[in-house]
C-alpha cells in the first residue's frame, strides 16, 4: 500500500547530512555496537552530520526485542489491551536501544542528542500498531546540528496529531530512516542489516545467489513487496519520491546494494531477482458479476492478489489463513468457489524484461521440464508472476535462477 504523506524539508546549504539506520541484529552485543559506532565516526570525520536511527536490540527472546515485549501482554496468543496501550509498550525497545547507543558514542568521544519519534516530529495516522507517516519535518535536526554532529533517533515510532504514541509496524525503522533522510535532503540513507544486501534469490534455496550492486527504486519496491525482507517497501517509496539514494548491506564487509544509484552492471541482467510468497490459496469462481465478489471480500478487509478475469471466470489469490472465511462468504452469496490451497507465487523481477521477447516462453518451458504445473500467471512491465503448488516453490526458484541469472553472472565475471 502506498500512503500519501507530506515532508517538510529543512536543509542548510552548509550541511552535508547522511542517515544511518542500524537494525536490531546489529546492536545485540557491545562488539557489534562498536562496529556501528565506527561507521558513525567515519561519517563525522568526513565532515558529515549524521542522523542515526536504531531499532530495538535483538529478536524474539532477547529481553528488549519488540516481539519479546509484545509477549508480556499476550493472553492465549492475543493481546487484550487496546492498540494505543500496546504501541506505548512496544516503543520501549527503541528507547533503550537509543540511549545505550548514545552511551557507546559518548565512549568514543562523539557527543550526540537523542530524540524519540515525538521529539523528531514524526506525525502519523491513528493506526497505533501499523501507523503510516503523514508528516515529517527536518527542523528539529537542523536545530540540533548547531550543537552536535550526531542525533540518535528511536526508529519504528511516531505520534498522532493528538499526541498519542504510535508504531510503524514490522520493518518500520527502515521507513523512519528513509523519511528522515527526505526531511533533511540527506546525501544518502544507509540501512545496516544482517544480510549482504538485495540478493538475486534466496540464498537458502538457489545456487550461487549474487548481491545486486545497484537496482532502481521500482525494482527494489517490487522485490520488497514480493517476499524479500531486506528493506521495507514504504522506505523505498519515501526515497523514490524525494530521490534519496538508499544503500542496504551488512555492518561489516564490502558487500551491499545501492537503490536508485545506477551503474553499468545494472543493464546486464534481464531478471534481477527471483523470490516467492508461500502460504497462499487460489480461488476460482465461475461468475459474470465478479465485481460483486471483489466488493464483498474488500469489505471484510481481506487482501486479494494475482487477479485474472476471464469471460466466465475469475481467479485470485488470498492468504491461506483466510480461506475458510472467504469460501463461506462466497457460498452464502450463492457462488460456488473452487479452492486450491498450499500454493506459492513466484516473482521474477527486473526492468530489463520490459519489451524483451521470449521471457514467458522461457519461464513456461523451464517449469514444464521440471514437471511443475502452472496454475496462473500475470505480468507487469518489470515483474512476471507464476503460481505453482507450494511443494514445488523452492524447485521452481532454483531452476528459474539457473536459467535467467547464473548465465548473466558468468558473463559478467568473464568480462
C-alpha positions as a Python dict, from the first residue, in 0.01 Angstrom:
ca = {
    (1, 'X'): (0, 0, 0),
    (2, 'X'): (130, 346, -89),
    (3, 'X'): (34, 616, 153),
    (4, 'X'): (10, 988, 88),
    (5, 'X'): (249, 1181, 302),
    (6, 'X'): (398, 1525, 343),
    (7, 'X'): (761, 1605, 400),
    (8, 'X'): (861, 1946, 528),
    (9, 'X'): (1220, 1972, 409),
    (10, 'X'): (1472, 2176, 601),
    (11, 'X'): (1832, 2187, 491),
    (12, 'X'): (2110, 2435, 533),
    (13, 'X'): (2329, 2453, 223),
    (14, 'X'): (2635, 2434, 451),
    (15, 'X'): (2539, 2093, 590),
    (16, 'X'): (2621, 1754, 444),
    (17, 'X'): (2386, 1507, 612),
    (18, 'X'): (2353, 1130, 595),
    (19, 'X'): (2117, 891, 770),
    (20, 'X'): (2245, 564, 915),
    (21, 'X'): (1999, 302, 1034),
    (22, 'X'): (2113, 9, 1247),
    (23, 'X'): (1883, -290, 1277),
    (24, 'X'): (1826, -479, 1598),
    (25, 'X'): (2061, -762, 1496),
    (26, 'X'): (2340, -505, 1458),
    (27, 'X'): (2303, -384, 1816),
    (28, 'X'): (2274, -702, 2023),
    (29, 'X'): (2627, -703, 2165),
    (30, 'X'): (2886, -448, 2266),
    (31, 'X'): (3119, -565, 1987),
    (32, 'X'): (2850, -513, 1722),
    (33, 'X'): (2761, -174, 1866),
    (34, 'X'): (3128, -79, 1849),
    (35, 'X'): (3128, -167, 1478),
    (36, 'X'): (2823, 53, 1431),
    (37, 'X'): (2997, 338, 1614),
    (38, 'X'): (3288, 313, 1369),
    (39, 'X'): (3051, 386, 1079),
    (40, 'X'): (2921, 693, 1258),
    (41, 'X'): (3272, 803, 1349),
    (42, 'X'): (3387, 779, 986),
    (43, 'X'): (3097, 998, 876),
    (44, 'X'): (3182, 1260, 1139),
    (45, 'X'): (3548, 1256, 1037),
    (46, 'X'): (3442, 1328, 679),
    (47, 'X'): (3257, 1637, 799),
    (48, 'X'): (2909, 1490, 770),
    (49, 'X'): (2624, 1533, 1013),
    (50, 'X'): (2456, 1202, 1088),
    (51, 'X'): (2105, 1102, 1187),
    (52, 'X'): (2134, 756, 1344),
    (53, 'X'): (1811, 554, 1354),
    (54, 'X'): (1810, 249, 1581),
    (55, 'X'): (1579, -49, 1615),
    (56, 'X'): (1510, -245, 1933),
    (57, 'X'): (1800, -474, 2020),
    (58, 'X'): (1779, -835, 1909),
    (59, 'X'): (1489, -1058, 1817),
    (60, 'X'): (1226, -1262, 1997),
    (61, 'X'): (1373, -1399, 2318),
    (62, 'X'): (1612, -1110, 2366),
    (63, 'X'): (1485, -902, 2661),
    (64, 'X'): (1415, -575, 2479),
    (65, 'X'): (1314, -703, 2134),
    (66, 'X'): (975, -589, 2007),
    (67, 'X'): (827, -940, 1992),
    (68, 'X'): (953, -1013, 2344),
    (69, 'X'): (783, -702, 2477),
    (70, 'X'): (461, -798, 2298),
    (71, 'X'): (469, -1143, 2458),
    (72, 'X'): (446, -980, 2802),
    (73, 'X'): (86, -876, 2737),
    (74, 'X'): (-44, -1173, 2540),
    (75, 'X'): (-312, -1398, 2681),
    (76, 'X'): (-377, -1716, 2481),
    (77, 'X'): (-185, -1571, 2189),
    (78, 'X'): (-367, -1237, 2177),
    (79, 'X'): (-301, -902, 2342),
    (80, 'X'): (-614, -791, 2527),
    (81, 'X'): (-530, -426, 2596),
    (82, 'X'): (-609, -155, 2337),
    (83, 'X'): (-371, -94, 2046),
    (84, 'X'): (-297, 251, 2187),
    (85, 'X'): (-150, 95, 2503),
    (86, 'X'): (26, -178, 2307),
    (87, 'X'): (205, 84, 2100),
    (88, 'X'): (328, 257, 2414),
    (89, 'X'): (485, -68, 2536),
    (90, 'X'): (639, -161, 2202),
    (91, 'X'): (828, 167, 2172),
    (92, 'X'): (1029, 88, 2487),
    (93, 'X'): (1278, -128, 2297),
    (94, 'X'): (1383, 154, 2067),
    (95, 'X'): (1417, 398, 2359),
    (96, 'X'): (1651, 158, 2539),
    (97, 'X'): (1847, 100, 2220),
    (98, 'X'): (1887, 473, 2151),
    (99, 'X'): (2015, 553, 2499),
    (100, 'X'): (2256, 258, 2500),
    (101, 'X'): (2391, 356, 2160),
    (102, 'X'): (2434, 718, 2269),
    (103, 'X'): (2644, 579, 2556),
    (104, 'X'): (2864, 395, 2304),
    (105, 'X'): (2907, 716, 2104),
    (106, 'X'): (3000, 908, 2418),
    (107, 'X'): (3270, 649, 2498),
    (108, 'X'): (3411, 712, 2150),
    (109, 'X'): (3416, 1085, 2214),
    (110, 'X'): (3117, 1163, 1992),
    (111, 'X'): (2857, 1376, 2173),
    (112, 'X'): (2503, 1341, 2044),
    (113, 'X'): (2142, 1416, 2111),
    (114, 'X'): (1871, 1150, 2145),
    (115, 'X'): (1523, 1202, 2004),
    (116, 'X'): (1207, 993, 2030),
    (117, 'X'): (956, 985, 1746),
    (118, 'X'): (765, 1263, 1918),
    (119, 'X'): (1074, 1486, 1952),
    (120, 'X'): (1169, 1416, 1591),
    (121, 'X'): (820, 1536, 1491),
    (122, 'X'): (726, 1217, 1305),
    (123, 'X'): (350, 1257, 1266),
    (124, 'X'): (137, 954, 1177),
    (125, 'X'): (-222, 849, 1130),
    (126, 'X'): (-422, 680, 1411),
    (127, 'X'): (-342, 315, 1330),
    (128, 'X'): (-146, 266, 1652),
    (129, 'X'): (20, -68, 1572),
    (130, 'X'): (68, -15, 1196),
    (131, 'X'): (74, 362, 1155),
    (132, 'X'): (167, 545, 835),
    (133, 'X'): (374, 862, 846),
    (134, 'X'): (171, 1160, 728),
    (135, 'X'): (414, 1441, 804),
    (136, 'X'): (780, 1474, 895),
    (137, 'X'): (998, 1779, 944),
    (138, 'X'): (1372, 1831, 928),
    (139, 'X'): (1362, 2136, 1157),
    (140, 'X'): (1449, 1951, 1483),
    (141, 'X'): (1766, 1816, 1323),
    (142, 'X'): (1885, 2139, 1169),
    (143, 'X'): (1850, 2295, 1514),
    (144, 'X'): (2030, 2005, 1684),
    (145, 'X'): (2316, 2008, 1434),
    (146, 'X'): (2412, 2354, 1554),
    (147, 'X'): (2536, 2186, 1872),
    (148, 'X'): (2624, 1825, 1781),
    (149, 'X'): (2727, 1619, 1479),
    (150, 'X'): (2504, 1319, 1558),
    (151, 'X'): (2138, 1275, 1652),
    (152, 'X'): (2022, 929, 1757),
    (153, 'X'): (1654, 866, 1682),
    (154, 'X'): (1426, 589, 1800),
    (155, 'X'): (1306, 406, 1490),
    (156, 'X'): (966, 245, 1443),
    (157, 'X'): (773, 510, 1635),
    (158, 'X'): (577, 827, 1576),
    (159, 'X'): (296, 1028, 1725),
    (160, 'X'): (-53, 1123, 1609),
    (161, 'X'): (-157, 1484, 1562),
    (162, 'X'): (-325, 1450, 1903),
    (163, 'X'): (-1, 1344, 2070),
    (164, 'X'): (-65, 969, 2106),
    (165, 'X'): (231, 734, 2055),
    (166, 'X'): (215, 504, 1752),
    (167, 'X'): (433, 235, 1595),
    (168, 'X'): (501, 187, 1224),
    (169, 'X'): (469, -190, 1208),
    (170, 'X'): (729, -455, 1132),
    (171, 'X'): (1027, -308, 950),
    (172, 'X'): (913, 41, 1046),
    (173, 'X'): (1261, 162, 1140),
    (174, 'X'): (1356, 145, 771),
    (175, 'X'): (1068, 381, 700),
    (176, 'X'): (1176, 611, 982),
    (177, 'X'): (1527, 635, 835),
    (178, 'X'): (1411, 697, 480),
    (179, 'X'): (1150, 956, 581),
    (180, 'X'): (1403, 1149, 792),
    (181, 'X'): (1652, 1137, 504),
    (182, 'X'): (1389, 1304, 290),
    (183, 'X'): (1313, 1565, 555),
    (184, 'X'): (1672, 1694, 560),
    (185, 'X'): (1752, 1622, 192),
    (186, 'X'): (2025, 1383, 301),
    (187, 'X'): (2308, 1286, 69),
    (188, 'X'): (2217, 919, 125),
    (189, 'X'): (2044, 679, 362),
    (190, 'X'): (2241, 375, 478),
    (191, 'X'): (2050, 78, 618),
    (192, 'X'): (2273, -169, 801),
    (193, 'X'): (2134, -517, 846),
    (194, 'X'): (2246, -878, 890),
    (195, 'X'): (2237, -966, 518),
    (196, 'X'): (2474, -881, 235),
    (197, 'X'): (2221, -664, 52),
    (198, 'X'): (1948, -735, -201),
    (199, 'X'): (2013, -1079, -345),
    (200, 'X'): (1928, -1232, -681),
    (201, 'X'): (1750, -1511, -493),
    (202, 'X'): (1701, -1667, -154),
    (203, 'X'): (2049, -1791, -53),
    (204, 'X'): (1894, -2083, 134),
    (205, 'X'): (1731, -2205, -187),
    (206, 'X'): (1913, -2102, -507),
    (207, 'X'): (2269, -2182, -611),
    (208, 'X'): (2526, -1903, -621),
    (209, 'X'): (2299, -1608, -542),
    (210, 'X'): (2466, -1277, -613),
    (211, 'X'): (2439, -948, -428),
    (212, 'X'): (2291, -689, -660),
    (213, 'X'): (2523, -390, -672),
    (214, 'X'): (2258, -150, -794),
    (215, 'X'): (1883, -157, -861),
    (216, 'X'): (1619, 102, -936),
    (217, 'X'): (1364, 227, -686),
    (218, 'X'): (1089, 41, -872),
    (219, 'X'): (1282, -285, -873),
    (220, 'X'): (1354, -251, -501),
    (221, 'X'): (989, -181, -429),
    (222, 'X'): (873, -483, -629),
    (223, 'X'): (1134, -707, -464),
    (224, 'X'): (1026, -587, -119),
    (225, 'X'): (657, -647, -191),
    (226, 'X'): (723, -992, -338),
    (227, 'X'): (858, -1156, -27),
    (228, 'X'): (1214, -1032, 24),
    (229, 'X'): (1254, -881, 371),
    (230, 'X'): (1577, -689, 318),
    (231, 'X'): (1413, -347, 316),
    (232, 'X'): (1062, -223, 386),
    (233, 'X'): (870, -114, 72),
    (234, 'X'): (748, 205, 241),
    (235, 'X'): (1112, 307, 291),
    (236, 'X'): (1169, 266, -81),
    (237, 'X'): (859, 474, -161),
    (238, 'X'): (986, 763, 53),
    (239, 'X'): (1331, 752, -107),
    (240, 'X'): (1186, 733, -456),
    (241, 'X'): (960, 1033, -410),
    (242, 'X'): (1245, 1256, -293),
    (243, 'X'): (1524, 1086, -496),
    (244, 'X'): (1734, 992, -193),
    (245, 'X'): (1993, 720, -270),
    (246, 'X'): (1947, 417, -43),
    (247, 'X'): (2215, 168, 50),
    (248, 'X'): (2139, -159, 225),
    (249, 'X'): (2402, -404, 341),
    (250, 'X'): (2595, -563, 628),
    (251, 'X'): (2763, -396, 921),
    (252, 'X'): (3100, -540, 815),
    (253, 'X'): (3242, -625, 474),
    (254, 'X'): (3232, -471, 129),
    (255, 'X'): (2900, -602, 0),
    (256, 'X'): (2574, -410, -25),
    (257, 'X'): (2318, -277, -270),
    (258, 'X'): (2253, 77, -389),
    (259, 'X'): (1891, 161, -462),
    (260, 'X'): (1836, 449, -702),
    (261, 'X'): (2205, 493, -775),
    (262, 'X'): (2281, 324, -1104),
    (263, 'X'): (2597, 177, -1250),
    (264, 'X'): (2694, -4, -1569),
    (265, 'X'): (2629, -353, -1433),
    (266, 'X'): (2256, -290, -1395),
    (267, 'X'): (2169, -334, -1763),
    (268, 'X'): (2332, -679, -1796),
    (269, 'X'): (2056, -872, -1620),
    (270, 'X'): (1712, -908, -1773),
    (271, 'X'): (1591, -1056, -1445),
    (272, 'X'): (1740, -904, -1131),
    (273, 'X'): (1582, -1115, -858),
    (274, 'X'): (1357, -1417, -805),
    (275, 'X'): (1152, -1462, -489),
    (276, 'X'): (842, -1639, -360),
    (277, 'X'): (547, -1586, -132),
    (278, 'X'): (409, -1904, 20),
    (279, 'X'): (105, -1999, 227),
    (280, 'X'): (-141, -1876, -33),
    (281, 'X'): (-462, -2020, -178),
    (282, 'X'): (-613, -1975, -522),
    (283, 'X'): (-986, -1906, -551),
    (284, 'X'): (-1167, -1977, -879),
    (285, 'X'): (-1525, -1863, -923),
    (286, 'X'): (-1745, -1905, -1229),
    (287, 'X'): (-1938, -1580, -1243),
    (288, 'X'): (-2024, -1279, -1456),
    (289, 'X'): (-2064, -1033, -1168),
    (290, 'X'): (-1709, -1066, -1040),
    (291, 'X'): (-1715, -703, -930),
    (292, 'X'): (-1955, -807, -652),
    (293, 'X'): (-1708, -1076, -540),
    (294, 'X'): (-1429, -822, -510),
    (295, 'X'): (-1651, -580, -319),
    (296, 'X'): (-1756, -846, -68),
    (297, 'X'): (-1401, -955, 3),
    (298, 'X'): (-1276, -595, 23),
    (299, 'X'): (-1547, -506, 276),
    (300, 'X'): (-1400, -772, 506),
    (301, 'X'): (-1057, -603, 472),
    (302, 'X'): (-907, -916, 316),
    (303, 'X'): (-640, -852, 56),
    (304, 'X'): (-659, -1032, -277),
    (305, 'X'): (-382, -1064, -533),
    (306, 'X'): (-289, -1210, -871),
    (307, 'X'): (-630, -1136, -1022),
    (308, 'X'): (-716, -1295, -1357),
    (309, 'X'): (-1053, -1211, -1514),
    (310, 'X'): (-1192, -1429, -1790),
    (311, 'X'): (-1530, -1403, -1970),
    (312, 'X'): (-1695, -1660, -1741),
    (313, 'X'): (-1448, -1698, -1455),
    (314, 'X'): (-1234, -1501, -1212),
    (315, 'X'): (-924, -1626, -1032),
    (316, 'X'): (-736, -1463, -747),
    (317, 'X'): (-517, -1549, -452),
    (318, 'X'): (-557, -1484, -80),
    (319, 'X'): (-355, -1571, 227),
    (320, 'X'): (-420, -1930, 327),
    (321, 'X'): (-536, -1826, 675),
    (322, 'X'): (-840, -1655, 518),
    (323, 'X'): (-957, -1950, 306),
    (324, 'X'): (-1240, -2081, 523),
    (325, 'X'): (-1382, -1736, 583),
    (326, 'X'): (-1376, -1631, 215),
    (327, 'X'): (-1516, -1967, 98),
    (328, 'X'): (-1806, -1940, 341),
    (329, 'X'): (-1867, -1577, 246),
    (330, 'X'): (-1890, -1660, -124),
    (331, 'X'): (-2108, -1966, -71),
    (332, 'X'): (-2354, -1765, 139),
    (333, 'X'): (-2395, -1531, -159),
    (334, 'X'): (-2471, -1815, -397),
    (335, 'X'): (-2128, -1860, -553),
    (336, 'X'): (-1950, -2194, -584),
    (337, 'X'): (-1579, -2128, -534),
    (338, 'X'): (-1315, -2381, -624),
    (339, 'X'): (-1023, -2358, -383),
    (340, 'X'): (-667, -2478, -435),
    (341, 'X'): (-472, -2449, -112),
    (342, 'X'): (-97, -2465, -45),
    (343, 'X'): (16, -2263, -345),
    (344, 'X'): (304, -2018, -386),
    (345, 'X'): (356, -1711, -601),
    (346, 'X'): (695, -1693, -772),
    (347, 'X'): (804, -1344, -882),
    (348, 'X'): (1072, -1270, -1142),
    (349, 'X'): (1165, -902, -1121),
    (350, 'X'): (1373, -677, -1345),
    (351, 'X'): (1328, -365, -1555),
    (352, 'X'): (1532, -538, -1825),
    (353, 'X'): (1239, -763, -1917),
    (354, 'X'): (1039, -467, -2050),
    (355, 'X'): (984, -529, -2420),
    (356, 'X'): (1212, -831, -2415),
    (357, 'X'): (1068, -1120, -2620),
    (358, 'X'): (1083, -1480, -2507),
    (359, 'X'): (1056, -1428, -2130),
    (360, 'X'): (718, -1602, -2096),
    (361, 'X'): (822, -1886, -2325),
    (362, 'X'): (1140, -1948, -2128),
    (363, 'X'): (957, -1950, -1795),
    (364, 'X'): (690, -2191, -1917),
    (365, 'X'): (942, -2422, -2083),
    (366, 'X'): (1170, -2427, -1777),
    (367, 'X'): (889, -2522, -1540),
    (368, 'X'): (744, -2775, -1784),
    (369, 'X'): (1080, -2951, -1799),
    (370, 'X'): (1061, -2985, -1420),
    (371, 'X'): (701, -3111, -1447),
    (372, 'X'): (581, -2819, -1232),
    (373, 'X'): (226, -2726, -1319),
    (374, 'X'): (141, -2361, -1364),
    (375, 'X'): (-187, -2261, -1201),
    (376, 'X'): (-191, -1898, -1306),
    (377, 'X'): (32, -1623, -1445),
    (378, 'X'): (35, -1244, -1455),
    (379, 'X'): (286, -981, -1560),
    (380, 'X'): (367, -613, -1549),
    (381, 'X'): (638, -406, -1714),
    (382, 'X'): (900, -538, -1470),
    (383, 'X'): (755, -841, -1290),
    (384, 'X'): (633, -1180, -1408),
    (385, 'X'): (434, -1387, -1158),
    (386, 'X'): (368, -1757, -1177),
    (387, 'X'): (152, -1953, -934),
    (388, 'X'): (261, -2309, -855),
    (389, 'X'): (193, -2575, -595),
    (390, 'X'): (381, -2477, -279),
    (391, 'X'): (570, -2807, -261),
    (392, 'X'): (748, -2709, -586),
    (393, 'X'): (815, -2344, -496),
    (394, 'X'): (1179, -2397, -398),
    (395, 'X'): (1248, -2614, -702),
    (396, 'X'): (1089, -2351, -930),
    (397, 'X'): (1300, -2070, -783),
    (398, 'X'): (1616, -2276, -814),
    (399, 'X'): (1561, -2368, -1178),
    (400, 'X'): (1449, -2019, -1286),
    (401, 'X'): (1752, -1867, -1112),
    (402, 'X'): (1975, -2109, -1303),
    (403, 'X'): (1801, -2018, -1627),
    (404, 'X'): (1794, -1640, -1600),
    (405, 'X'): (2057, -1520, -1354),
    (406, 'X'): (2351, -1761, -1341),
    (407, 'X'): (2433, -1717, -1715),
    (408, 'X'): (2435, -1336, -1670),
    (409, 'X'): (2658, -1370, -1363),
    (410, 'X'): (2901, -1594, -1552),
    (411, 'X'): (2916, -1348, -1841),
    (412, 'X'): (2989, -1052, -1612),
    (413, 'X'): (3267, -1246, -1435),
    (414, 'X'): (3428, -1335, -1769),
    (415, 'X'): (3419, -972, -1875),
}
